[in-house]
């Protein structure tokens, strides 16, 4: 039964829960974390770990994309970012970082907007995607709903193996005055590659997206300022559980078509919350700021979400993720350490895979799908 509260005369709201509001309850026999399987099977692809990177230029250098593949995960490239707008990608990203150091994170939003105002060179973008495809990394590329119709076919031709149609909030049909509506059900059917679409935060929108033929649905809006800027808040524990319910109903509706749930939120900064997200029903998680500490990242120690450069209404800043005023060499570590350890942090900021494996093992589950049935509890709250 949903928990409905009255917030005023004639106005009700549903009480929801973030990942920090819940905990796992280990009621089964414990097992060794060495016996836990974290393999994620998505469409025709198999990944050793259920981790994707947020599609931002601050992470996705060609070296980072390959490093994610080497560590068993999946990096996502932002097709509408800097990759196809500036020939010297390293120098452009260094300019962003230096500007933030000199002028502050909010002032750098304007610079990012200027850099993204440069025309998109499809040939340059295609060349860079082909270079990545020449390696053994699976190539996943993100486009916005507004530009999916024009860009996605080009990206597939260039070698993109997975298309991610992602906005902070999207629906099965994008409507725009004076423009042709984007019907995802019709559009996804024209592509020869699996599509991940999102973000969503509720049962009905998720079910509609699943009916478009999307192979995966993103829950959450990533690490952005949507809550402050437009009042849209996604409490991830409740949102993931709601979308998992939509998946169950869609599975029955289609006689067995399974749609993967991918969680993407600023709540996902510690390994404990990754475990909670999986326990609520996620098949994989998309990490942003935690991976900014990687030495292989395009801007080690810095992060900005893909929506920071929106030309009219940005929702994000260029932030330094280190705890100190200056990023020290000790703050930057290999991506392998962030994902697989060994870790010197006792708070779950490193060895994310190890944290997930131990959560599964302590609760007595050997694979990710069974782990979604773990018993949950709600922490004591002020309500």
Secondary structure by P-SEA (a helix, b strand, c coil): ccccccccccbbbbbbbccccbbbbbccbbbbcccccccccccccccccccccccccccccaaaaaaaaaacbbbbbccccccccccaaaaaaaaaaaaaaccccccaaaaaaaaacccccaaaaaaaaaaaaccccbbbbbbccccccccaaaaaaaccccccccccccccccccccbbbbcaaaaaaaccbbbbbcccccaaaaaaaaaacccbbbccccccccccccccccccaaaaaaaaaaaaaaaaaacbbbbbbbbbccccccaaaaaaaaaacccbbbbcccccccccccccccccccccccccccccccccccccccccccccccccccccccccccccccaaaaaaaaaaaaacccccccccccbbbbccccc
